[in-house]
Amino acid sequence: MGLLLDPHCRRALARLIVRFNTPLCVLSYVLGVGWFLALAFPPLAPRTYTSENAMGSTMVEEQFSLGERALALARDFATHKKKAGGMPAAWLERTMWSLGLEVHRQHFSHTLPFPDESRERYLVRGTNVYGILRAPRAASTEALVLSTGCAPGPHNNQAVGLLLALAAYFRGQIYWAKDIIFLVNEHDLLGMEAWLEAYHDVNITGVRSSGPLGRAGAIQAAIALELSSDVVTSFDVAVEGLNGQLPNLDLLNLFNAFCQKNGLLCTIQGKLQHSDWDSLPAYARSLQTLLLMVLAQASGRPRGEHGLFLRYRIEALTLRGINSFRQYKYDLSTVGKMLEGMFRKLNNLLERLHQSYFLYLLPSLSRFVSIGLYMPAFGFLLLVLILRSLELWMKLTRAEPGGGAEQPGVGAEPSAPGPPPARPLPALLPPVLVSHAAGLALYVLPVRGRSVAAQHFPVSEAEAVVLTLIAIYVAGMALPHSTHRVLGAPGSAAAARGWMVLKLLALLYLAAQLTALALLNFSLGFLLAVTMVPAAAATAPTGPRVLLALVLVLATPAVSLLLGIFLERELVEAPAAPGEAWQRFLGALGQGLLLHHLHGAFLCPLLALGTYPCWLLLWNVLFWD
């Protein structure tokens, strides 16, 4: 700090930053990407461990043996579902009452902002049915949730049967200290959102629900179950929630521990983990898993119904039973033992899960990367923006009359005061205002103007929303990028230095956005930094404009989304053709808008009101005259 107070040291440091700025930026960017790629190595990914003492032992022997009854209940559920043409609410109520549960039914409806692409529906109506097993050893102050969805077709019928069989088994036990809620919801996330809002007596998304619900205690944890068949060969666990939220790592460790105890094959992101961590194939598999988690978390979309519980500070997971690895086969009794063991451990909790990590990345189920290890990768990328900003600031300061960098030395007489420097601020107002106006139009107009677009073009309203979104996005690039001429005369000092001030503003704006975003959703902030930081650092009207324009277009968030779809398909070993990737891209745009309007995901407003205007500022810098 003392060296920075010395004017000679400051000038030497300034000359060093200006002279070696580009090599330092390249080195910092390479270090950031390299650090992230190294996170899949064991030294940076230690083994997971359970922090909560109440969940540390799995010595209790599980006794669940109602697998055949679960299959019978699943067949009865499938029969009544086919007869009712949807949720068999009356049959579920009778069955839960016969099992000794306190049963409640919830009717809900929700009006979509525009029809969804798959069903072209405006109004969604559904029913949720749930039963409460009151704890015999407590006063209904805390609760656990086991949920499953009523899906079209045969999917998830076995999950409902297993849920009812577990309710029958749990009813005969006397050690429960927490209420247990057995929930069967309809319409996936919409039904779960309606139930959670009604249970907590809030109305965040505008869903309409029937009268007051029967309540248990404050929900401590939840498990969402999905089974594709009555034979399970492996379990895949989903952890990513709405806006990239993650459950407490101890809950994931609990699932992994009981899978190991019962001999269940478990995966994450659909990837098996290697036992040999020192081999190159093991590193490649860990890196694939890590990248898949980053892409899933960056999307902000919950990868299961558990993702909505996290908004209410309820730790939750989605467990998907898959019939894929034919050499491993488990019946519903084995699956029931695993779930029964997890609920018995959660029943022992004396407080909410809080001791383990909430911010982490997973290269496998048995290893994790904490926030203290992955944030330096983002810090190196952010350093590129800081170095470029310092360089611009020093150049602007040196260009001003009387600036410190122009002083000849100590003891020299100060230069005569010259005319006041030209202020570039008025010339910056047009591009800043136009860029943010384009972002506001991108956020508001696609949904507001869907009916008008559908009337003038032969497309549905869902397609009109997506096409309007793309049209406004592309039109922003064609906006007058020389609007600074309105208030700045060509050739003036303000025009000569205006692009530097605008780029400085854009770099600081981007750095602030990415820093705040990395604290909320690291994966999204890191991916945007990887794509946008090099283009932002290189953009200048003095270089090869065609090449820089191409780089800047490739760094735009829309192109990053398209490239992310290609990368995701490659990582799951199902490469997408260009046509398929384009269809997935259009579907991702529509689903992103629906997710924002229905559940409050912040990805859509963030990109429209923050990242896109910042990118347009850099576009203005490139074409500054």
C-alpha positions as CSV (number, residue, x, y, z in Angstrom):
1,M,0.0,0.0,0.0
2,G,2.9,2.3,0.7
3,L,4.3,1.8,-2.8
4,L,1.0,2.9,-4.3
5,L,1.2,6.2,-2.4
6,D,4.5,7.0,-4.1
7,P,3.8,8.9,-7.4
8,H,6.8,7.3,-9.1
9,C,5.6,3.8,-8.3
10,R,2.1,4.6,-9.5
11,R,3.5,5.9,-12.8
12,A,5.7,2.8,-13.2
13,L,2.7,0.5,-12.4
14,A,0.6,2.5,-14.9
15,R,3.2,2.1,-17.7
16,L,3.5,-1.6,-16.8
17,I,-0.3,-2.2,-17.0
18,V,-0.6,-0.3,-20.3
19,R,2.4,-1.9,-21.9
20,F,1.7,-5.6,-21.0
21,N,-2.1,-5.3,-20.8
22,T,-2.9,-7.7,-23.6
23,P,-0.5,-10.5,-22.4
24,L,-1.8,-10.2,-18.9
25,C,-5.4,-10.4,-20.1
26,V,-4.6,-13.5,-22.2
27,L,-2.8,-15.1,-19.3
28,S,-5.6,-14.4,-16.9
29,Y,-8.2,-15.8,-19.2
30,V,-6.2,-19.0,-19.8
31,L,-5.7,-19.4,-16.0
32,G,-9.5,-19.0,-15.4
33,V,-10.4,-21.7,-18.0
34,G,-7.6,-23.9,-17.0
35,W,-8.5,-23.7,-13.3
36,F,-12.1,-24.7,-14.1
37,L,-11.0,-27.7,-16.2
38,A,-8.8,-28.8,-13.3
39,L,-11.7,-28.9,-10.9
40,A,-12.4,-32.5,-12.1
41,F,-9.1,-33.7,-10.7
42,P,-9.2,-35.3,-7.2
43,P,-7.0,-32.8,-5.4
44,L,-9.5,-30.0,-6.2
45,A,-12.5,-32.4,-5.7
46,P,-12.4,-34.0,-2.3
47,R,-14.6,-36.8,-1.2
48,T,-18.0,-36.0,0.2
49,Y,-18.7,-36.4,3.8
50,T,-21.8,-36.1,6.1
51,S,-21.7,-33.1,8.4
52,E,-25.0,-33.6,10.2
53,N,-24.5,-36.0,13.2
54,A,-28.1,-37.2,13.1
55,M,-27.6,-38.5,9.6
56,G,-24.1,-40.0,10.0
57,S,-24.9,-43.7,10.6
58,T,-26.9,-46.1,8.5
59,M,-26.7,-49.1,10.8
60,V,-30.5,-49.5,11.2
61,E,-31.8,-52.4,9.2
62,E,-34.7,-51.5,6.9
63,Q,-37.7,-53.8,7.0
64,F,-39.8,-52.7,4.0
65,S,-41.2,-55.8,2.3
66,L,-44.3,-54.5,0.5
67,G,-43.0,-54.6,-3.0
68,E,-45.8,-56.9,-4.3
69,R,-48.4,-54.7,-2.7
70,A,-46.8,-51.6,-4.4
71,L,-47.2,-53.3,-7.7
72,A,-50.8,-54.2,-7.0
73,L,-51.6,-50.6,-6.0
74,A,-49.8,-49.4,-9.2
75,R,-52.0,-51.6,-11.4
76,D,-55.2,-50.3,-9.6
77,F,-54.0,-46.7,-10.0
78,A,-53.3,-47.3,-13.7
79,T,-56.8,-48.8,-14.2
80,H,-58.6,-45.9,-12.5
81,K,-56.5,-43.3,-14.2
82,K,-57.4,-44.7,-17.6
83,K,-61.1,-44.8,-16.6
84,A,-61.0,-41.2,-15.3
85,G,-58.9,-39.9,-18.2
86,G,-56.6,-38.2,-15.8
87,M,-56.0,-37.9,-12.0
88,P,-58.2,-40.5,-10.2
89,A,-58.8,-38.3,-7.3
90,A,-61.7,-40.2,-5.8
91,W,-59.8,-43.5,-5.8
92,L,-56.7,-41.9,-4.3
93,E,-58.8,-40.4,-1.5
94,R,-60.5,-43.8,-0.7
95,T,-57.2,-45.6,-0.8
96,M,-55.4,-43.1,1.5
97,W,-58.3,-43.1,3.9
98,S,-58.2,-46.9,4.1
99,L,-54.4,-46.6,4.9
100,G,-55.2,-44.4,7.9
101,L,-54.1,-41.1,6.5
102,E,-55.7,-37.7,6.9
103,V,-56.7,-37.0,3.3
104,H,-57.1,-33.6,1.5
105,R,-57.9,-32.6,-2.1
106,Q,-56.9,-29.4,-3.8
107,H,-58.3,-28.1,-7.1
108,F,-56.3,-25.5,-8.9
109,S,-56.2,-23.6,-12.2
110,H,-53.6,-21.4,-13.9
111,T,-53.9,-19.1,-16.9
112,L,-50.7,-19.3,-19.0
113,P,-49.3,-16.0,-20.5
114,F,-49.3,-17.7,-23.9
115,P,-50.2,-21.3,-25.0
116,D,-47.4,-23.8,-24.4
117,E,-45.9,-25.3,-27.5
118,S,-46.7,-28.9,-26.6
119,R,-50.4,-28.7,-25.8
120,E,-51.5,-25.2,-27.1
121,R,-53.5,-24.5,-24.0
122,Y,-54.3,-21.3,-22.1
123,L,-56.0,-22.6,-19.0
124,V,-54.6,-25.5,-16.9
125,R,-56.9,-27.2,-14.5
126,G,-55.8,-29.9,-12.2
127,T,-56.2,-31.7,-8.8
128,N,-53.7,-32.6,-6.1
129,V,-54.4,-35.3,-3.6
130,Y,-52.3,-35.8,-0.4
131,G,-52.5,-37.6,2.8
132,I,-50.9,-36.7,6.1
133,L,-49.5,-39.3,8.5
134,R,-49.6,-37.6,11.9
135,A,-46.5,-38.2,14.0
136,P,-47.4,-40.1,17.2
137,R,-44.3,-38.8,19.1
138,A,-44.6,-35.1,18.3
139,A,-47.0,-32.2,18.1
140,S,-47.1,-31.7,14.3
141,T,-44.5,-28.9,14.3
142,E,-42.3,-30.5,11.6
143,A,-43.0,-32.5,8.5
144,L,-41.4,-34.5,5.6
145,V,-42.8,-34.8,2.1
146,L,-42.8,-37.7,-0.3
147,S,-44.3,-36.7,-3.7
148,T,-44.9,-38.1,-7.1
149,G,-46.7,-36.8,-10.2
150,C,-49.7,-38.2,-12.0
151,A,-48.2,-38.3,-15.5
152,P,-50.0,-39.2,-18.8
153,G,-49.7,-42.8,-19.9
154,P,-48.0,-45.6,-17.9
155,H,-45.1,-43.3,-16.7
156,N,-44.9,-43.0,-12.9
157,N,-47.7,-45.4,-12.1
158,Q,-45.2,-47.5,-10.1
159,A,-44.1,-44.5,-8.2
160,V,-47.7,-43.9,-7.0
161,G,-48.0,-47.5,-6.1
162,L,-44.7,-47.4,-4.1
163,L,-45.8,-44.1,-2.4
164,L,-49.1,-45.7,-1.2
165,A,-47.2,-48.9,-0.1
166,L,-44.7,-46.8,1.9
167,A,-47.7,-44.9,3.5
168,A,-49.1,-48.3,4.6
169,Y,-45.8,-49.4,6.0
170,F,-45.1,-46.0,7.8
171,R,-48.5,-46.1,9.3
172,G,-47.6,-49.2,11.3
173,Q,-44.4,-47.7,12.8
174,I,-44.4,-45.7,16.1
175,Y,-41.1,-43.9,15.9
176,W,-42.1,-41.0,13.7
177,A,-41.4,-37.6,15.3
178,K,-42.4,-35.6,12.2
179,D,-45.5,-35.6,10.1
180,I,-45.2,-37.3,6.7
181,I,-47.1,-35.9,3.7
182,F,-47.7,-38.3,0.8
183,L,-48.5,-36.1,-2.2
184,V,-49.7,-37.0,-5.7
185,N,-49.8,-33.9,-7.9
186,E,-51.0,-33.2,-11.4
187,H,-49.4,-31.2,-14.2
188,D,-45.8,-31.5,-13.0
189,L,-44.4,-28.1,-11.9
190,L,-47.7,-26.3,-12.1
191,G,-49.4,-28.7,-9.7
192,M,-46.4,-28.6,-7.3
193,E,-46.3,-24.8,-7.4
194,A,-50.1,-24.6,-6.7
195,W,-49.7,-27.0,-3.7
196,L,-46.7,-25.2,-2.3
197,E,-48.3,-21.8,-2.5
198,A,-51.5,-23.0,-0.9
199,Y,-49.6,-24.8,1.8
200,H,-47.6,-21.8,2.7
201,D,-50.5,-19.4,2.2
202,V,-48.8,-17.2,-0.4
203,N,-49.6,-16.3,-4.0
204,I,-46.5,-15.7,-6.0
205,T,-47.5,-16.8,-9.4
206,G,-51.2,-16.0,-9.6
207,V,-52.4,-19.6,-9.4
208,R,-56.0,-20.0,-8.3
209,S,-56.6,-22.7,-5.7
210,S,-59.5,-24.1,-3.8
211,G,-60.1,-23.2,-0.1
212,P,-57.7,-23.7,2.8
213,L,-55.6,-26.8,2.9
214,G,-55.0,-29.2,5.7
215,R,-51.5,-28.6,7.1
216,A,-48.9,-30.5,8.9
217,G,-45.8,-29.0,10.4
218,A,-43.1,-26.9,8.8
219,I,-41.6,-29.0,6.0
220,Q,-38.0,-29.9,6.7
221,A,-37.1,-32.0,3.6
222,A,-38.8,-33.5,0.5
223,I,-38.2,-36.3,-1.9
224,A,-39.8,-36.3,-5.4
225,L,-40.0,-39.8,-6.9
226,E,-40.2,-40.8,-10.5
227,L,-40.2,-44.4,-11.7
228,S,-40.5,-45.4,-15.4
229,S,-41.2,-49.1,-14.8
230,D,-41.6,-51.7,-12.0
231,V,-38.0,-52.8,-12.6
232,V,-35.3,-50.3,-11.7
233,T,-31.8,-50.8,-12.9
234,S,-30.3,-47.5,-11.6
235,F,-31.3,-44.3,-9.8
236,D,-30.4,-40.9,-11.2
237,V,-30.6,-38.0,-8.8
238,A,-31.4,-34.4,-9.8
239,V,-30.2,-31.5,-7.6
240,E,-30.6,-28.4,-9.7
241,G,-33.6,-26.2,-8.7
242,L,-35.2,-23.0,-9.9
243,N,-32.6,-20.3,-10.7
244,G,-29.8,-22.7,-10.1
245,Q,-30.5,-23.3,-6.4
246,L,-29.1,-26.4,-4.8
247,P,-30.1,-28.5,-1.8
248,N,-27.9,-29.0,1.2
249,L,-25.1,-31.4,0.3
250,D,-25.9,-33.7,3.3
251,L,-29.2,-34.7,1.7
252,L,-27.4,-35.9,-1.4
253,N,-24.9,-37.7,0.8
254,L,-27.7,-39.4,2.6
255,F,-29.1,-40.7,-0.8
256,N,-25.7,-41.9,-1.9
257,A,-25.1,-43.7,1.5
258,F,-28.3,-45.7,1.3
259,C,-27.8,-46.5,-2.3
260,Q,-24.4,-48.0,-1.4
261,K,-25.9,-49.8,1.6
262,N,-28.7,-51.4,-0.5
263,G,-26.6,-52.1,-3.5
264,L,-28.4,-49.7,-5.8
265,L,-26.6,-48.3,-8.8
266,C,-26.8,-44.5,-8.6
267,T,-25.8,-41.9,-11.1
268,I,-25.8,-38.1,-11.5
269,Q,-26.4,-36.3,-14.8
270,G,-26.8,-39.9,-16.1
271,K,-23.1,-40.6,-15.7
272,L,-21.6,-43.5,-13.7
273,Q,-18.5,-42.7,-11.6
274,H,-15.2,-44.5,-12.1
275,S,-13.5,-46.2,-9.2
276,D,-10.0,-45.3,-10.5
277,W,-9.7,-41.5,-10.1
278,D,-6.1,-41.4,-11.5
279,S,-6.9,-42.5,-15.0
280,L,-7.6,-40.3,-18.0
281,P,-11.0,-41.9,-18.7
282,A,-12.1,-41.2,-15.1
283,Y,-11.1,-37.6,-15.5
284,A,-12.9,-37.3,-18.8
285,R,-16.1,-38.8,-17.2
286,S,-15.8,-36.4,-14.2
287,L,-15.4,-33.4,-16.5
288,Q,-18.4,-34.5,-18.5
289,T,-20.5,-34.7,-15.4
290,L,-19.2,-31.4,-14.1
291,L,-20.0,-29.6,-17.5
292,L,-23.5,-31.2,-17.6
293,M,-24.2,-29.8,-14.1
294,V,-22.9,-26.4,-15.1
295,L,-25.2,-26.3,-18.1
296,A,-28.2,-27.6,-16.2
297,Q,-27.6,-25.1,-13.4
298,A,-27.0,-22.2,-15.8
299,S,-30.4,-22.8,-17.5
300,G,-32.2,-21.9,-14.3
301,R,-34.8,-24.6,-15.0
302,P,-35.6,-27.0,-12.2
303,R,-34.6,-30.5,-13.2
304,G,-37.5,-32.0,-11.2
305,E,-40.4,-31.1,-9.0
306,H,-38.0,-30.8,-6.1
307,G,-36.7,-27.5,-7.6
308,L,-39.7,-25.5,-6.4
309,F,-39.2,-26.7,-2.8
310,L,-35.9,-24.9,-2.6
311,R,-37.6,-21.5,-3.0
312,Y,-39.2,-22.1,0.4
313,R,-35.9,-23.2,2.1
314,I,-36.9,-26.8,2.0
315,E,-34.1,-29.2,1.1
316,A,-35.3,-31.6,-1.6
317,L,-34.2,-34.0,-4.3
318,T,-35.8,-35.7,-7.3
319,L,-35.0,-39.4,-7.6
320,R,-35.5,-41.0,-11.0
321,G,-35.7,-44.8,-11.3
322,I,-34.4,-45.8,-14.7
323,N,-34.6,-49.1,-16.6
324,S,-31.4,-48.9,-18.7
325,F,-28.5,-51.0,-17.3
326,R,-29.8,-54.5,-17.9
327,Q,-27.2,-56.3,-15.7
328,Y,-28.6,-54.5,-12.6
329,K,-32.2,-55.1,-11.6
330,Y,-33.9,-54.1,-8.4
331,D,-37.5,-54.6,-7.4
332,L,-39.7,-52.2,-5.6
333,S,-38.9,-53.7,-2.2
334,T,-35.3,-52.7,-2.6
335,V,-36.3,-49.2,-3.7
336,G,-38.7,-49.0,-0.7
337,K,-35.9,-49.9,1.7
338,M,-33.8,-47.1,0.4
339,L,-36.6,-44.6,0.8
340,E,-37.6,-45.9,4.2
341,G,-34.0,-45.6,5.4
342,M,-33.7,-42.0,4.1
343,F,-37.0,-41.0,5.9
344,R,-35.9,-42.6,9.1
345,K,-32.7,-40.5,9.1
346,L,-34.5,-37.3,8.2
347,N,-37.0,-38.1,11.0
348,N,-34.0,-37.9,13.5
349,L,-33.1,-34.3,12.6
350,L,-33.3,-31.9,15.5
351,E,-32.8,-28.8,13.2
352,R,-32.8,-27.9,9.6
353,L,-30.0,-29.1,7.4
354,H,-27.4,-26.3,7.6
355,Q,-24.0,-27.7,8.4
356,S,-22.9,-28.8,5.0
357,Y,-22.5,-26.9,1.7
358,F,-25.2,-25.1,-0.3
359,L,-22.9,-23.9,-3.0
360,Y,-21.0,-26.6,-4.8
361,L,-20.3,-28.4,-8.1
362,L,-20.4,-32.2,-8.5
363,P,-18.0,-34.1,-10.8
364,S,-19.5,-37.3,-9.3
365,L,-21.7,-38.4,-6.5
366,S,-18.8,-39.1,-4.2
367,R,-16.8,-36.0,-4.8
368,F,-17.6,-32.3,-4.7
369,V,-16.1,-28.9,-5.4
370,S,-16.8,-26.2,-2.9
371,I,-17.3,-22.5,-3.6
372,G,-13.8,-21.7,-2.2
373,L,-12.3,-23.8,-5.0
374,Y,-14.3,-22.9,-8.0
375,M,-14.6,-19.1,-7.5
376,P,-10.9,-18.4,-8.4
377,A,-11.7,-19.6,-11.9
378,F,-14.3,-16.9,-12.2
379,G,-12.0,-14.4,-10.5
380,F,-9.3,-14.8,-13.2
381,L,-11.9,-14.2,-15.9
382,L,-13.1,-11.1,-14.1
383,L,-9.6,-9.9,-13.8
384,V,-9.5,-9.5,-17.6
385,L,-12.3,-6.9,-17.4
386,I,-10.5,-5.1,-14.6
387,L,-7.2,-4.9,-16.5
388,R,-8.9,-3.6,-19.6
389,S,-10.8,-1.0,-17.5
390,L,-7.6,0.2,-15.8
391,E,-5.9,0.5,-19.2
392,L,-8.7,2.6,-20.6
393,W,-8.9,4.8,-17.4
394,M,-5.2,5.5,-17.6
395,K,-5.3,6.4,-21.2
396,L,-8.2,8.7,-20.6
397,T,-6.5,10.3,-17.6
398,R,-3.3,10.8,-19.6
399,A,-5.1,12.4,-22.5
400,E,-6.6,15.1,-20.3
401,P,-4.8,18.4,-20.0
402,G,-2.8,18.5,-16.8
403,G,-3.1,14.8,-16.3
404,G,-0.5,13.1,-14.1
405,A,0.9,10.9,-16.8
406,E,1.8,13.9,-18.9
407,Q,3.9,15.6,-16.1
408,P,7.6,15.6,-17.1
409,G,8.9,14.8,-13.7
410,V,9.5,15.9,-10.1
411,G,10.4,19.5,-9.7
412,A,9.2,20.5,-13.2
413,E,6.9,23.4,-13.4
414,P,3.3,22.5,-14.0
415,S,2.0,23.1,-17.5
416,A,-0.2,26.1,-18.1
417,P,-3.8,25.5,-17.6
418,G,-5.5,24.8,-20.9
419,P,-9.1,24.8,-22.0
420,P,-11.4,22.5,-20.1
421,P,-11.5,19.0,-21.6
422,A,-14.4,18.1,-23.9
423,R,-17.0,16.1,-22.0
424,P,-18.1,12.9,-23.8
425,L,-21.1,12.3,-21.6
426,P,-23.7,13.9,-23.8
427,A,-22.5,11.8,-26.7
428,L,-22.9,8.6,-24.6
429,L,-26.5,9.1,-23.7
430,P,-28.0,8.1,-27.1
431,P,-26.3,4.6,-27.3
432,V,-27.0,3.9,-23.6
433,L,-30.6,4.9,-23.8
434,V,-31.2,3.1,-27.1
435,S,-29.5,-0.1,-25.9
436,H,-31.6,-0.3,-22.8
437,A,-34.8,0.6,-24.7
438,A,-34.0,-2.4,-27.0
439,G,-33.6,-4.6,-23.9
440,L,-36.9,-3.4,-22.5
441,A,-38.7,-4.1,-25.8
442,L,-37.1,-7.6,-25.8
443,Y,-38.6,-8.2,-22.4
444,V,-42.0,-6.7,-22.9
445,L,-43.1,-7.0,-26.5
446,P,-42.9,-10.8,-27.3
447,V,-45.6,-11.7,-24.8
448,R,-47.7,-8.5,-25.1
449,G,-47.8,-8.5,-28.9
450,R,-48.3,-12.2,-29.5
451,S,-51.9,-11.9,-30.7
452,V,-51.0,-9.2,-33.2
453,A,-48.2,-11.2,-34.6
454,A,-50.4,-14.3,-34.9
455,Q,-53.0,-12.4,-36.8
456,H,-50.6,-11.1,-39.5
457,F,-48.5,-14.3,-39.9
458,P,-49.6,-17.9,-40.3
459,V,-48.2,-19.1,-37.0
460,S,-49.6,-20.0,-33.6
461,E,-49.3,-17.7,-30.7
462,A,-46.5,-19.8,-29.1
463,E,-44.5,-19.6,-32.3
464,A,-45.3,-15.8,-32.6
465,V,-43.8,-15.2,-29.2
466,V,-40.6,-16.9,-30.1
467,L,-40.3,-15.4,-33.5
468,T,-41.0,-11.9,-32.1
469,L,-38.3,-12.4,-29.6
470,I,-35.8,-13.4,-32.3
471,A,-36.9,-10.4,-34.5
472,I,-36.4,-7.9,-31.7
473,Y,-33.1,-9.4,-30.7
474,V,-31.7,-9.2,-34.3
475,A,-33.2,-5.7,-34.8
476,G,-31.1,-4.4,-31.9
477,M,-28.0,-5.0,-33.9
478,A,-29.3,-2.9,-36.7
479,L,-30.1,0.1,-34.5
480,P,-28.2,3.3,-35.4
481,H,-24.8,2.6,-33.9
482,S,-23.7,6.1,-34.6
483,T,-26.3,7.8,-32.5
484,H,-23.5,9.6,-30.6
485,R,-23.2,11.9,-33.5
486,V,-26.5,13.6,-32.5
487,L,-24.8,15.4,-29.7
488,G,-21.1,15.0,-30.6
489,A,-19.5,16.7,-33.5
490,P,-17.2,14.4,-35.6
491,G,-13.6,15.1,-35.1
492,S,-14.0,16.7,-31.7
493,A,-12.1,15.6,-28.7
494,A,-15.3,14.1,-27.3
495,A,-15.8,12.0,-30.4
496,A,-12.1,10.9,-30.4
497,R,-12.3,9.7,-26.8
498,G,-16.0,8.8,-26.6
499,W,-15.6,5.2,-27.6
500,M,-13.1,4.7,-24.8
501,V,-15.5,6.1,-22.2
502,L,-18.3,4.0,-23.6
503,K,-16.2,0.8,-23.5
504,L,-15.1,1.6,-20.0
505,L,-18.7,2.0,-19.0
506,A,-19.6,-1.3,-20.7
507,L,-16.7,-3.2,-19.1
508,L,-17.6,-2.0,-15.6
509,Y,-21.3,-2.7,-16.3
510,L,-20.5,-6.2,-17.4
511,A,-18.1,-6.9,-14.5
512,A,-20.8,-5.8,-12.0
513,Q,-23.4,-8.0,-13.6
514,L,-21.2,-11.1,-13.7
515,T,-20.0,-10.6,-10.2
516,A,-23.5,-10.4,-8.8
517,L,-24.7,-13.2,-11.0
518,A,-21.8,-15.5,-9.9
519,L,-23.0,-15.2,-6.3
520,L,-26.5,-16.3,-7.2
521,N,-25.8,-18.8,-10.0
522,F,-22.2,-19.5,-10.5
523,S,-22.6,-21.6,-13.6
524,L,-24.6,-19.0,-15.5
525,G,-22.1,-16.2,-14.5
526,F,-19.1,-18.4,-15.5
527,L,-20.5,-19.4,-18.9
528,L,-21.4,-15.8,-19.7
529,A,-17.9,-14.7,-18.6
530,V,-16.2,-17.4,-20.7
531,T,-18.1,-16.3,-23.9
532,M,-18.4,-12.5,-23.4
533,V,-15.1,-11.5,-21.6
534,P,-12.8,-12.1,-24.6
535,A,-15.1,-10.3,-27.0
536,A,-15.6,-7.4,-24.6
537,A,-11.8,-7.0,-24.0
538,A,-11.0,-7.1,-27.7
539,T,-13.8,-4.8,-29.0
540,A,-12.5,-1.5,-30.4
541,P,-13.2,0.6,-33.4
542,T,-9.5,0.7,-34.4
543,G,-9.1,-3.0,-35.1
544,P,-10.3,-5.3,-37.9
545,R,-14.0,-4.7,-37.7
546,V,-15.2,-7.7,-39.7
547,L,-13.2,-10.1,-37.5
548,L,-14.2,-8.3,-34.3
549,A,-17.8,-8.2,-35.4
550,L,-17.8,-12.0,-35.9
551,V,-16.3,-12.5,-32.5
552,L,-18.8,-10.3,-30.9
553,V,-21.7,-12.0,-32.6
554,L,-20.5,-15.4,-31.4
555,A,-20.3,-14.0,-27.9
556,T,-23.9,-12.8,-27.8
557,P,-26.1,-14.7,-25.3
558,A,-28.4,-16.2,-28.0
559,V,-25.5,-17.8,-29.8
560,S,-24.1,-19.0,-26.4
561,L,-27.4,-20.7,-25.8
562,L,-27.3,-22.4,-29.2
563,L,-23.7,-23.6,-28.6
564,G,-24.7,-24.8,-25.1
565,I,-27.4,-27.0,-26.7
566,F,-24.8,-28.5,-29.1
567,L,-22.4,-29.1,-26.1
568,E,-25.1,-30.6,-23.9
569,R,-26.1,-33.1,-26.7
570,E,-22.4,-34.0,-27.2
571,L,-21.9,-34.6,-23.4
572,V,-24.9,-36.9,-23.2
573,E,-23.5,-38.8,-26.2
574,A,-26.5,-38.0,-28.4
575,P,-25.2,-35.4,-30.9
576,A,-27.8,-33.1,-32.4
577,A,-28.0,-32.2,-36.1
578,P,-28.3,-28.5,-36.9
579,G,-32.0,-28.8,-37.6
580,E,-32.6,-30.6,-34.3
581,A,-30.5,-28.1,-32.4
582,W,-32.4,-25.2,-33.9
583,Q,-35.7,-26.7,-32.8
584,R,-34.3,-27.2,-29.3
585,F,-33.1,-23.6,-29.4
586,L,-36.6,-22.3,-30.2
587,G,-38.1,-24.6,-27.6
588,A,-35.7,-23.3,-25.0
589,L,-36.7,-19.7,-25.7
590,G,-40.4,-20.5,-25.3
591,Q,-39.8,-22.5,-22.2
592,G,-37.6,-19.9,-20.7
593,L,-40.3,-17.3,-21.1
594,L,-42.9,-19.6,-19.6
595,L,-40.6,-20.4,-16.7
596,H,-40.2,-16.8,-15.9
597,H,-43.9,-15.9,-16.1
598,L,-45.1,-19.0,-14.3
599,H,-42.4,-19.6,-11.6
600,G,-40.4,-16.4,-11.5
601,A,-37.1,-17.6,-13.1
602,F,-34.8,-14.6,-13.4
603,L,-32.9,-15.8,-16.5
604,C,-35.2,-14.1,-19.0
605,P,-35.2,-10.6,-17.4
606,L,-31.5,-10.8,-16.6
607,L,-30.6,-11.5,-20.3
608,A,-33.1,-9.0,-21.7
609,L,-32.6,-6.1,-19.3
610,G,-29.0,-6.6,-18.4
611,T,-26.8,-8.7,-20.5
612,Y,-28.3,-7.8,-23.9
613,P,-28.1,-4.0,-23.4
614,C,-24.5,-4.5,-22.2
615,W,-23.7,-6.4,-25.4
616,L,-25.3,-3.7,-27.5
617,L,-23.0,-1.1,-25.8
618,L,-20.0,-3.1,-27.0
619,W,-21.6,-3.3,-30.5
620,N,-21.8,0.5,-30.5
621,V,-18.2,0.7,-29.4
622,L,-17.1,-1.5,-32.4
623,F,-18.9,0.8,-34.9
624,W,-18.0,4.1,-33.3
625,D,-16.8,6.7,-35.8
